[in-house]
Amino acid sequence: MRKIVLFLLLVLVLPFVSSFGVTPAQRVFGYEPGTEQKFSFEIINSEGKTFNLKIVPQGELNKSVIMSTYSVSFTPDVPSVKIDYSVRVPLGLDPGRHTADILVIEDSDASNSDSENTFIGSVIGIITKVVIDVPYPGKYLESSLNINSEKNGKIVFTLPLVSKGDLDIIKANAEIEIFSPLGKKVISLSTNELPVPSLARRELTASLDTSAIDPGSYKAIATVFYDKSELIFEKEFFVGGGGLAIKNIKVDTKNFKLGGIVKFEFLVENKLNLPVDEAYVKMQVFDDKGNAFSEFKSATYDIDSFGSKSLIAFWDTKDVRVGLYDAKVSINSDQEPIEAQLSLDVSENDIVVIGTGYVIKSSSGFGNNTLVTVLVIAIVVLVLLNLVWFLVLRRRIKSKH
C-alpha cells in the first residue's frame, strides 16, 4: 500500500517540476578562507502557474550557505524571482572541489511528510550548485576525453585540462591510439602542445579523418603527458551514421536586454534506431582566459528513434558584458555525450550563436545581419537601374545623330 501511495505522489508532483527552472546551474569560485562571498540565482515561472517553493541548502558545505529567504511563492503574473545568498568560506578545507547543493522543491506540508516523501521531493527538485576549488600543492592536472560526433568527414578528440595545483604546468600534450573491436591498433593521433598555468583551463585537440578507417565501433586510448607525469583515458566511439546531433539553435531575444534572462531552444535530432531517454543540453560560457564563468542547462527530455525535439534552457546574463565569448554545448543522455564548440556574439539587445561553418541568428526579428543583406540588395538594384538608364540614354543620343 505504501508503495502505491508513493507512486501516486510521484505522478502528481512530476508535472509540477517542469513548471519552473533555476539559473545558473552552478557558481564556481576560488578558495578565499574566512571571506563571505555573495551570489544570487533566479527561479523562473516558465509556465505561468501558481505554486509555493522551499529552498534547502544540502551537501558538504550546507552550513556555510546563508539564504536571504528559504521559501518563495509564485502566481501567474510573477515570471521570475531573484534569490540572494551568501557563502561563508570555511577555514582549513582540504585540496580539491567542495560543494553545496541549493535544492528548490515544492513547499509541501513538512509536518505531515515522512522521510520517504521528503526523498521523493529531493529527487524531482532542481539544484543550483555552489563549488569551491581548493588548489593542491605542487602540480596537479585533471582531464577527460571527449569525442565530438562525426562532421564533414572528421571526428574531433578534445581533452580539457584543468590545472588544480598551485604550480604552473610547463608542457602538456597527448597521444591518442585508436583500436578496433578486436584490439588491433588502427591509427595514432598527436594533439597540440601547450602550458597550463595554475588554476587555468586549456584544451588539447586532435582530429581523425574518417575516410582513413572503416565504419564501425572503435576504442580510443588517450595518454596525457605533463611535466614527467601522465594520465590515461579510454572511450568507445562509432564511425558512421547514428547518434544525437544539434540541428539548430534559436535564441529568443524579442524583448531581451543584456543583464536579463534569455531563452535558448536547441533542436536535437536522434539518428539512432532506439529512443533516447532523459536527454538534456548543457552550455558552458568561457571568459578570455578560458575559464567557465557561466553554465546553464535544460530539463530532461525523451527523444523518439529517428525523431527530433526542442530542448529549452535559460541563460541569466547578469554580469555578462558585450563581447564575443567561446562556448561549449553538450548533449547528455544514456548515450555518449556529444559536444560542440561555439561562440556567442553578445550585444545589448541581441545574441548571435556562431558555430563551425554557420551562423545561427537570434529570433529577435530584424537583426543586424538582415539589415546588411537589405542594404546590399538595395545597392545592387541601384547599380542595375543606373546601368539601364545609361544604356537607354546612350541609345537616344545615337538615334538623334
TORKOL-4160 file (C-alpha; in steps of 0.2 Angstrom, whole numbers, padded with zeros to 4 digits, m for minus):
401
<pt num="1" X="0000" Y="0000" Z="0000"/>
<pt num="2" X="0014" Y="0012" Z="0004"/>
<pt num="3" X="0022" Y="0009" Z="m0012"/>
<pt num="4" X="0006" Y="0013" Z="m0021"/>
<pt num="5" X="0004" Y="0030" Z="m0012"/>
<pt num="6" X="0022" Y="0034" Z="m0015"/>
<pt num="7" X="0020" Y="0031" Z="m0034"/>
<pt num="8" X="0004" Y="0042" Z="m0034"/>
<pt num="9" X="0013" Y="0056" Z="m0026"/>
<pt num="10" X="0027" Y="0055" Z="m0038"/>
<pt num="11" X="0015" Y="0055" Z="m0053"/>
<pt num="12" X="0006" Y="0070" Z="m0045"/>
<pt num="13" X="0021" Y="0080" Z="m0042"/>
<pt num="14" X="0031" Y="0077" Z="m0058"/>
<pt num="15" X="0020" Y="0089" Z="m0069"/>
<pt num="16" X="0024" Y="0102" Z="m0056"/>
<pt num="17" X="0043" Y="0101" Z="m0058"/>
<pt num="18" X="0043" Y="0105" Z="m0076"/>
<pt num="19" X="0034" Y="0122" Z="m0072"/>
<pt num="20" X="0049" Y="0131" Z="m0065"/>
<pt num="21" X="0068" Y="0132" Z="m0069"/>
<pt num="22" X="0083" Y="0138" Z="m0060"/>
<pt num="23" X="0098" Y="0148" Z="m0067"/>
<pt num="24" X="0113" Y="0147" Z="m0066"/>
<pt num="25" X="0116" Y="0129" Z="m0063"/>
<pt num="26" X="0131" Y="0132" Z="m0053"/>
<pt num="27" X="0143" Y="0145" Z="m0046"/>
<pt num="28" X="0162" Y="0141" Z="m0045"/>
<pt num="29" X="0175" Y="0152" Z="m0036"/>
<pt num="30" X="0192" Y="0150" Z="m0029"/>
<pt num="31" X="0197" Y="0147" Z="m0011"/>
<pt num="32" X="0197" Y="0163" Z="0000"/>
<pt num="33" X="0196" Y="0156" Z="0018"/>
<pt num="34" X="0187" Y="0167" Z="0030"/>
<pt num="35" X="0178" Y="0178" Z="0017"/>
<pt num="36" X="0160" Y="0179" Z="0014"/>
<pt num="37" X="0155" Y="0178" Z="m0005"/>
<pt num="38" X="0138" Y="0185" Z="m0011"/>
<pt num="39" X="0129" Y="0177" Z="m0026"/>
<pt num="40" X="0111" Y="0175" Z="m0032"/>
<pt num="41" X="0101" Y="0164" Z="m0043"/>
<pt num="42" X="0084" Y="0166" Z="m0052"/>
<pt num="43" X="0069" Y="0155" Z="m0051"/>
<pt num="44" X="0059" Y="0156" Z="m0067"/>
<pt num="45" X="0040" Y="0153" Z="m0068"/>
<pt num="46" X="0041" Y="0145" Z="m0086"/>
<pt num="47" X="0023" Y="0140" Z="m0087"/>
<pt num="48" X="0015" Y="0154" Z="m0078"/>
<pt num="49" X="0007" Y="0144" Z="m0064"/>
<pt num="50" X="0003" Y="0146" Z="m0045"/>
<pt num="51" X="0014" Y="0136" Z="m0033"/>
<pt num="52" X="0025" Y="0138" Z="m0017"/>
<pt num="53" X="0043" Y="0133" Z="m0016"/>
<pt num="54" X="0055" Y="0129" Z="m0002"/>
<pt num="55" X="0074" Y="0132" Z="m0003"/>
<pt num="56" X="0085" Y="0119" Z="0006"/>
<pt num="57" X="0104" Y="0120" Z="0006"/>
<pt num="58" X="0112" Y="0102" Z="0006"/>
<pt num="59" X="0128" Y="0094" Z="0004"/>
<pt num="60" X="0145" Y="0096" Z="0012"/>
<pt num="61" X="0145" Y="0115" Z="0014"/>
<pt num="62" X="0127" Y="0117" Z="0018"/>
<pt num="63" X="0130" Y="0126" Z="0034"/>
<pt num="64" X="0141" Y="0139" Z="0025"/>
<pt num="65" X="0126" Y="0144" Z="0014"/>
<pt num="66" X="0115" Y="0158" Z="0021"/>
<pt num="67" X="0099" Y="0161" Z="0011"/>
<pt num="68" X="0090" Y="0178" Z="0010"/>
<pt num="69" X="0074" Y="0168" Z="0011"/>
<pt num="70" X="0070" Y="0149" Z="0012"/>
<pt num="71" X="0053" Y="0150" Z="0003"/>
<pt num="72" X="0045" Y="0159" Z="m0011"/>
<pt num="73" X="0028" Y="0159" Z="m0019"/>
<pt num="74" X="0023" Y="0161" Z="m0037"/>
<pt num="75" X="0007" Y="0167" Z="m0046"/>
<pt num="76" X="0004" Y="0168" Z="m0065"/>
<pt num="77" X="0009" Y="0186" Z="m0065"/>
<pt num="78" X="0026" Y="0183" Z="m0057"/>
<pt num="79" X="0038" Y="0177" Z="m0071"/>
<pt num="80" X="0053" Y="0175" Z="m0060"/>
<pt num="81" X="0061" Y="0179" Z="m0043"/>
<pt num="82" X="0079" Y="0183" Z="m0039"/>
<pt num="83" X="0086" Y="0174" Z="m0023"/>
<pt num="84" X="0101" Y="0181" Z="m0014"/>
<pt num="85" X="0113" Y="0171" Z="m0004"/>
<pt num="86" X="0130" Y="0171" Z="0004"/>
<pt num="87" X="0143" Y="0158" Z="0007"/>
<pt num="88" X="0154" Y="0159" Z="0022"/>
<pt num="89" X="0170" Y="0151" Z="0016"/>
<pt num="90" X="0177" Y="0139" Z="0029"/>
<pt num="91" X="0195" Y="0138" Z="0035"/>
<pt num="92" X="0206" Y="0123" Z="0033"/>
<pt num="93" X="0197" Y="0115" Z="0018"/>
<pt num="94" X="0207" Y="0101" Z="0010"/>
<pt num="95" X="0213" Y="0102" Z="m0008"/>
<pt num="96" X="0200" Y="0098" Z="m0021"/>
<pt num="97" X="0182" Y="0103" Z="m0025"/>
<pt num="98" X="0170" Y="0106" Z="m0011"/>
<pt num="99" X="0151" Y="0109" Z="m0015"/>
<pt num="100" X="0134" Y="0113" Z="m0008"/>
<pt num="101" X="0118" Y="0110" Z="m0017"/>
<pt num="102" X="0104" Y="0123" Z="m0015"/>
<pt num="103" X="0088" Y="0112" Z="m0018"/>
<pt num="104" X="0072" Y="0120" Z="m0024"/>
<pt num="105" X="0057" Y="0109" Z="m0021"/>
<pt num="106" X="0038" Y="0110" Z="m0019"/>
<pt num="107" X="0033" Y="0118" Z="m0002"/>
<pt num="108" X="0023" Y="0103" Z="0005"/>
<pt num="109" X="0016" Y="0101" Z="0022"/>
<pt num="110" X="0033" Y="0097" Z="0032"/>
<pt num="111" X="0023" Y="0091" Z="0047"/>
<pt num="112" X="0014" Y="0078" Z="0038"/>
<pt num="113" X="0028" Y="0071" Z="0027"/>
<pt num="114" X="0039" Y="0057" Z="0032"/>
<pt num="115" X="0057" Y="0053" Z="0026"/>
<pt num="116" X="0051" Y="0044" Z="0011"/>
<pt num="117" X="0040" Y="0058" Z="0005"/>
<pt num="118" X="0054" Y="0070" Z="0008"/>
<pt num="119" X="0066" Y="0059" Z="m0003"/>
<pt num="120" X="0053" Y="0060" Z="m0017"/>
<pt num="121" X="0054" Y="0079" Z="m0016"/>
<pt num="122" X="0073" Y="0079" Z="m0016"/>
<pt num="123" X="0073" Y="0068" Z="m0032"/>
<pt num="124" X="0062" Y="0079" Z="m0043"/>
<pt num="125" X="0068" Y="0095" Z="m0036"/>
<pt num="126" X="0080" Y="0107" Z="m0046"/>
<pt num="127" X="0098" Y="0111" Z="m0039"/>
<pt num="128" X="0109" Y="0125" Z="m0041"/>
<pt num="129" X="0127" Y="0121" Z="m0035"/>
<pt num="130" X="0140" Y="0131" Z="m0025"/>
<pt num="131" X="0158" Y="0125" Z="m0029"/>
<pt num="132" X="0174" Y="0130" Z="m0021"/>
<pt num="133" X="0190" Y="0124" Z="m0029"/>
<pt num="134" X="0205" Y="0122" Z="m0017"/>
<pt num="135" X="0221" Y="0121" Z="m0026"/>
<pt num="136" X="0233" Y="0106" Z="m0022"/>
<pt num="137" X="0251" Y="0108" Z="m0018"/>
<pt num="138" X="0263" Y="0107" Z="m0032"/>
<pt num="139" X="0257" Y="0101" Z="m0050"/>
<pt num="140" X="0240" Y="0093" Z="m0051"/>
<pt num="141" X="0231" Y="0091" Z="m0068"/>
<pt num="142" X="0213" Y="0085" Z="m0071"/>
<pt num="143" X="0207" Y="0080" Z="m0088"/>
<pt num="144" X="0194" Y="0069" Z="m0098"/>
<pt num="145" X="0192" Y="0063" Z="m0115"/>
<pt num="146" X="0178" Y="0070" Z="m0126"/>
<pt num="147" X="0174" Y="0064" Z="m0143"/>
<pt num="148" X="0164" Y="0075" Z="m0154"/>
<pt num="149" X="0152" Y="0067" Z="m0167"/>
<pt num="150" X="0157" Y="0065" Z="m0185"/>
<pt num="151" X="0155" Y="0081" Z="m0195"/>
<pt num="152" X="0162" Y="0084" Z="m0213"/>
<pt num="153" X="0171" Y="0068" Z="m0213"/>
<pt num="154" X="0181" Y="0071" Z="m0196"/>
<pt num="155" X="0179" Y="0066" Z="m0178"/>
<pt num="156" X="0187" Y="0078" Z="m0166"/>
<pt num="157" X="0195" Y="0072" Z="m0149"/>
<pt num="158" X="0196" Y="0085" Z="m0135"/>
<pt num="159" X="0205" Y="0084" Z="m0119"/>
<pt num="160" X="0200" Y="0098" Z="m0107"/>
<pt num="161" X="0215" Y="0102" Z="m0095"/>
<pt num="162" X="0212" Y="0110" Z="m0078"/>
<pt num="163" X="0227" Y="0114" Z="m0068"/>
<pt num="164" X="0222" Y="0112" Z="m0049"/>
<pt num="165" X="0239" Y="0114" Z="m0042"/>
<pt num="166" X="0247" Y="0129" Z="m0035"/>
<pt num="167" X="0262" Y="0127" Z="m0048"/>
<pt num="168" X="0261" Y="0130" Z="m0067"/>
<pt num="169" X="0262" Y="0115" Z="m0079"/>
<pt num="170" X="0276" Y="0119" Z="m0091"/>
<pt num="171" X="0271" Y="0107" Z="m0105"/>
<pt num="172" X="0256" Y="0096" Z="m0109"/>
<pt num="173" X="0252" Y="0086" Z="m0124"/>
<pt num="174" X="0243" Y="0069" Z="m0128"/>
<pt num="175" X="0244" Y="0054" Z="m0139"/>
<pt num="176" X="0228" Y="0045" Z="m0144"/>
<pt num="177" X="0228" Y="0027" Z="m0151"/>
<pt num="178" X="0213" Y="0020" Z="m0160"/>
<pt num="179" X="0209" Y="0002" Z="m0158"/>
<pt num="180" X="0197" Y="m0010" Z="m0167"/>
<pt num="181" X="0185" Y="m0021" Z="m0158"/>
<pt num="182" X="0197" Y="m0035" Z="m0159"/>
<pt num="183" X="0211" Y="m0024" Z="m0151"/>
<pt num="184" X="0221" Y="m0020" Z="m0166"/>
<pt num="185" X="0229" Y="m0003" Z="m0167"/>
<pt num="186" X="0222" Y="0006" Z="m0182"/>
<pt num="187" X="0230" Y="0023" Z="m0181"/>
<pt num="188" X="0238" Y="0035" Z="m0169"/>
<pt num="189" X="0235" Y="0054" Z="m0167"/>
<pt num="190" X="0245" Y="0068" Z="m0159"/>
<pt num="191" X="0237" Y="0083" Z="m0151"/>
<pt num="192" X="0244" Y="0101" Z="m0149"/>
<pt num="193" X="0256" Y="0105" Z="m0135"/>
<pt num="194" X="0254" Y="0119" Z="m0123"/>
<pt num="195" X="0257" Y="0126" Z="m0105"/>
<pt num="196" X="0244" Y="0126" Z="m0091"/>
<pt num="197" X="0245" Y="0140" Z="m0078"/>
<pt num="198" X="0240" Y="0136" Z="m0060"/>
<pt num="199" X="0220" Y="0136" Z="m0059"/>
<pt num="200" X="0218" Y="0139" Z="m0078"/>
<pt num="201" X="0209" Y="0128" Z="m0091"/>
<pt num="202" X="0216" Y="0124" Z="m0108"/>
<pt num="203" X="0212" Y="0111" Z="m0121"/>
<pt num="204" X="0221" Y="0098" Z="m0131"/>
<pt num="205" X="0213" Y="0093" Z="m0148"/>
<pt num="206" X="0216" Y="0081" Z="m0162"/>
<pt num="207" X="0205" Y="0076" Z="m0177"/>
<pt num="208" X="0203" Y="0059" Z="m0186"/>
<pt num="209" X="0199" Y="0059" Z="m0205"/>
<pt num="210" X="0185" Y="0045" Z="m0205"/>
<pt num="211" X="0190" Y="0041" Z="m0223"/>
<pt num="212" X="0205" Y="0033" Z="m0216"/>
<pt num="213" X="0196" Y="0019" Z="m0207"/>
<pt num="214" X="0181" Y="0008" Z="m0210"/>
<pt num="215" X="0164" Y="0012" Z="m0202"/>
<pt num="216" X="0160" Y="0003" Z="m0185"/>
<pt num="217" X="0165" Y="0004" Z="m0167"/>
<pt num="218" X="0182" Y="0009" Z="m0160"/>
<pt num="219" X="0191" Y="0012" Z="m0144"/>
<pt num="220" X="0201" Y="0027" Z="m0141"/>
<pt num="221" X="0215" Y="0027" Z="m0128"/>
<pt num="222" X="0222" Y="0044" Z="m0124"/>
<pt num="223" X="0238" Y="0047" Z="m0114"/>
<pt num="224" X="0241" Y="0065" Z="m0107"/>
<pt num="225" X="0259" Y="0069" Z="m0104"/>
<pt num="226" X="0263" Y="0084" Z="m0092"/>
<pt num="227" X="0280" Y="0088" Z="m0084"/>
<pt num="228" X="0285" Y="0069" Z="m0082"/>
<pt num="229" X="0268" Y="0064" Z="m0076"/>
<pt num="230" X="0254" Y="0056" Z="m0086"/>
<pt num="231" X="0235" Y="0052" Z="m0086"/>
<pt num="232" X="0226" Y="0039" Z="m0097"/>
<pt num="233" X="0208" Y="0039" Z="m0103"/>
<pt num="234" X="0198" Y="0027" Z="m0113"/>
<pt num="235" X="0182" Y="0029" Z="m0123"/>
<pt num="236" X="0172" Y="0020" Z="m0136"/>
<pt num="237" X="0165" Y="0029" Z="m0151"/>
<pt num="238" X="0157" Y="0025" Z="m0168"/>
<pt num="239" X="0161" Y="0029" Z="m0186"/>
<pt num="240" X="0146" Y="0031" Z="m0197"/>
<pt num="241" X="0128" Y="0036" Z="m0196"/>
<pt num="242" X="0118" Y="0037" Z="m0180"/>
<pt num="243" X="0119" Y="0047" Z="m0164"/>
<pt num="244" X="0112" Y="0063" Z="m0157"/>
<pt num="245" X="0115" Y="0080" Z="m0166"/>
<pt num="246" X="0111" Y="0098" Z="m0163"/>
<pt num="247" X="0102" Y="0104" Z="m0179"/>
<pt num="248" X="0098" Y="0122" Z="m0174"/>
<pt num="249" X="0099" Y="0134" Z="m0160"/>
<pt num="250" X="0087" Y="0148" Z="m0158"/>
<pt num="251" X="0089" Y="0162" Z="m0146"/>
<pt num="252" X="0073" Y="0172" Z="m0141"/>
<pt num="253" X="0079" Y="0190" Z="m0140"/>
<pt num="254" X="0062" Y="0198" Z="m0144"/>
<pt num="255" X="0062" Y="0208" Z="m0128"/>
<pt num="256" X="0080" Y="0204" Z="m0122"/>
<pt num="257" X="0091" Y="0217" Z="m0113"/>
<pt num="258" X="0108" Y="0212" Z="m0108"/>
<pt num="259" X="0108" Y="0208" Z="m0089"/>
<pt num="260" X="0091" Y="0199" Z="m0091"/>
<pt num="261" X="0087" Y="0181" Z="m0094"/>
<pt num="262" X="0086" Y="0174" Z="m0112"/>
<pt num="263" X="0078" Y="0158" Z="m0119"/>
<pt num="264" X="0088" Y="0146" Z="m0129"/>
<pt num="265" X="0080" Y="0132" Z="m0140"/>
<pt num="266" X="0091" Y="0118" Z="m0145"/>
<pt num="267" X="0083" Y="0107" Z="m0159"/>
<pt num="268" X="0091" Y="0090" Z="m0156"/>
<pt num="269" X="0089" Y="0076" Z="m0169"/>
<pt num="270" X="0091" Y="0057" Z="m0164"/>
<pt num="271" X="0099" Y="0047" Z="m0178"/>
<pt num="272" X="0098" Y="0031" Z="m0168"/>
<pt num="273" X="0086" Y="0017" Z="m0171"/>
<pt num="274" X="0082" Y="0017" Z="m0152"/>
<pt num="275" X="0074" Y="0030" Z="m0142"/>
<pt num="276" X="0085" Y="0041" Z="m0131"/>
<pt num="277" X="0079" Y="0044" Z="m0113"/>
<pt num="278" X="0082" Y="0059" Z="m0102"/>
<pt num="279" X="0092" Y="0069" Z="m0114"/>
<pt num="280" X="0097" Y="0087" Z="m0109"/>
<pt num="281" X="0108" Y="0101" Z="m0116"/>
<pt num="282" X="0121" Y="0110" Z="m0106"/>
<pt num="283" X="0131" Y="0125" Z="m0112"/>
<pt num="284" X="0147" Y="0132" Z="m0104"/>
<pt num="285" X="0152" Y="0150" Z="m0107"/>
<pt num="286" X="0171" Y="0154" Z="m0106"/>
<pt num="287" X="0180" Y="0171" Z="m0102"/>
<pt num="288" X="0195" Y="0177" Z="m0112"/>
<pt num="289" X="0206" Y="0166" Z="m0100"/>
<pt num="290" X="0197" Y="0150" Z="m0104"/>
<pt num="291" X="0188" Y="0149" Z="m0088"/>
<pt num="292" X="0170" Y="0144" Z="m0087"/>
<pt num="293" X="0161" Y="0158" Z="m0079"/>
<pt num="294" X="0143" Y="0153" Z="m0083"/>
<pt num="295" X="0134" Y="0137" Z="m0086"/>
<pt num="296" X="0116" Y="0133" Z="m0089"/>
<pt num="297" X="0106" Y="0118" Z="m0095"/>
<pt num="298" X="0089" Y="0112" Z="m0100"/>
<pt num="299" X="0077" Y="0100" Z="m0091"/>
<pt num="300" X="0077" Y="0082" Z="m0097"/>
<pt num="301" X="0068" Y="0076" Z="m0112"/>
<pt num="302" X="0064" Y="0059" Z="m0121"/>
<pt num="303" X="0068" Y="0059" Z="m0140"/>
<pt num="304" X="0060" Y="0045" Z="m0151"/>
<pt num="305" X="0070" Y="0035" Z="m0163"/>
<pt num="306" X="0074" Y="0045" Z="m0179"/>
<pt num="307" X="0065" Y="0059" Z="m0171"/>
<pt num="308" X="0068" Y="0077" Z="m0166"/>
<pt num="309" X="0064" Y="0088" Z="m0151"/>
<pt num="310" X="0067" Y="0106" Z="m0145"/>
<pt num="311" X="0076" Y="0107" Z="m0128"/>
<pt num="312" X="0073" Y="0123" Z="m0119"/>
<pt num="313" X="0086" Y="0131" Z="m0107"/>
<pt num="314" X="0088" Y="0149" Z="m0100"/>
<pt num="315" X="0103" Y="0159" Z="m0098"/>
<pt num="316" X="0105" Y="0173" Z="m0084"/>
<pt num="317" X="0116" Y="0186" Z="m0092"/>
<pt num="318" X="0118" Y="0196" Z="m0076"/>
<pt num="319" X="0136" Y="0202" Z="m0075"/>
<pt num="320" X="0139" Y="0197" Z="m0094"/>
<pt num="321" X="0147" Y="0211" Z="m0104"/>
<pt num="322" X="0145" Y="0215" Z="m0123"/>
<pt num="323" X="0158" Y="0204" Z="m0132"/>
<pt num="324" X="0162" Y="0188" Z="m0141"/>
<pt num="325" X="0163" Y="0173" Z="m0130"/>
<pt num="326" X="0169" Y="0155" Z="m0133"/>
<pt num="327" X="0156" Y="0142" Z="m0128"/>
<pt num="328" X="0154" Y="0123" Z="m0127"/>
<pt num="329" X="0137" Y="0115" Z="m0129"/>
<pt num="330" X="0134" Y="0096" Z="m0125"/>
<pt num="331" X="0120" Y="0084" Z="m0127"/>
<pt num="332" X="0120" Y="0072" Z="m0112"/>
<pt num="333" X="0109" Y="0056" Z="m0111"/>
<pt num="334" X="0111" Y="0037" Z="m0109"/>
<pt num="335" X="0122" Y="0038" Z="m0125"/>
<pt num="336" X="0140" Y="0045" Z="m0125"/>
<pt num="337" X="0140" Y="0064" Z="m0123"/>
<pt num="338" X="0140" Y="0074" Z="m0139"/>
<pt num="339" X="0150" Y="0091" Z="m0138"/>
<pt num="340" X="0152" Y="0106" Z="m0150"/>
<pt num="341" X="0162" Y="0122" Z="m0149"/>
<pt num="342" X="0153" Y="0138" Z="m0152"/>
<pt num="343" X="0154" Y="0157" Z="m0150"/>
<pt num="344" X="0142" Y="0169" Z="m0143"/>
<pt num="345" X="0141" Y="0186" Z="m0150"/>
<pt num="346" X="0133" Y="0196" Z="m0136"/>
<pt num="347" X="0126" Y="0214" Z="m0138"/>
<pt num="348" X="0115" Y="0225" Z="m0128"/>
<pt num="349" X="0099" Y="0218" Z="m0136"/>
<pt num="350" X="0104" Y="0203" Z="m0146"/>
<pt num="351" X="0114" Y="0186" Z="m0145"/>
<pt num="352" X="0121" Y="0178" Z="m0161"/>
<pt num="353" X="0127" Y="0159" Z="m0159"/>
<pt num="354" X="0141" Y="0156" Z="m0171"/>
<pt num="355" X="0146" Y="0138" Z="m0175"/>
<pt num="356" X="0158" Y="0130" Z="m0186"/>
<pt num="357" X="0154" Y="0134" Z="m0204"/>
<pt num="358" X="0137" Y="0143" Z="m0200"/>
<pt num="359" X="0129" Y="0157" Z="m0190"/>
<pt num="360" X="0113" Y="0154" Z="m0180"/>
<pt num="361" X="0104" Y="0171" Z="m0178"/>
<pt num="362" X="0093" Y="0175" Z="m0164"/>
<pt num="363" X="0074" Y="0176" Z="m0166"/>
<pt num="364" X="0073" Y="0195" Z="m0162"/>
<pt num="365" X="0067" Y="0199" Z="m0180"/>
<pt num="366" X="0075" Y="0212" Z="m0190"/>
<pt num="367" X="0093" Y="0210" Z="m0184"/>
<pt num="368" X="0110" Y="0217" Z="m0190"/>
<pt num="369" X="0113" Y="0203" Z="m0202"/>
<pt num="370" X="0096" Y="0206" Z="m0210"/>
<pt num="371" X="0100" Y="0225" Z="m0212"/>
<pt num="372" X="0116" Y="0222" Z="m0220"/>
<pt num="373" X="0108" Y="0210" Z="m0233"/>
<pt num="374" X="0094" Y="0223" Z="m0237"/>
<pt num="375" X="0107" Y="0236" Z="m0239"/>
<pt num="376" X="0117" Y="0225" Z="m0251"/>
<pt num="377" X="0102" Y="0221" Z="m0261"/>
<pt num="378" X="0097" Y="0240" Z="m0262"/>
<pt num="379" X="0114" Y="0244" Z="m0268"/>
<pt num="380" X="0114" Y="0231" Z="m0282"/>
<pt num="381" X="0097" Y="0237" Z="m0288"/>
<pt num="382" X="0103" Y="0255" Z="m0289"/>
<pt num="383" X="0118" Y="0250" Z="m0299"/>
<pt num="384" X="0107" Y="0240" Z="m0311"/>
<pt num="385" X="0095" Y="0255" Z="m0313"/>
<pt num="386" X="0109" Y="0266" Z="m0316"/>
<pt num="387" X="0116" Y="0254" Z="m0329"/>
<pt num="388" X="0099" Y="0253" Z="m0338"/>
<pt num="389" X="0097" Y="0272" Z="m0338"/>
<pt num="390" X="0114" Y="0274" Z="m0345"/>
<pt num="391" X="0110" Y="0262" Z="m0360"/>
<pt num="392" X="0093" Y="0270" Z="m0363"/>
<pt num="393" X="0101" Y="0287" Z="m0363"/>
<pt num="394" X="0115" Y="0282" Z="m0375"/>
<pt num="395" X="0103" Y="0274" Z="m0387"/>
<pt num="396" X="0093" Y="0290" Z="m0388"/>
<pt num="397" X="0109" Y="0300" Z="m0391"/>
<pt num="398" X="0113" Y="0289" Z="m0406"/>
<pt num="399" X="0096" Y="0290" Z="m0413"/>
<pt num="400" X="0097" Y="0309" Z="m0414"/>
<pt num="401" X="0113" Y="0308" Z="m0424"/>
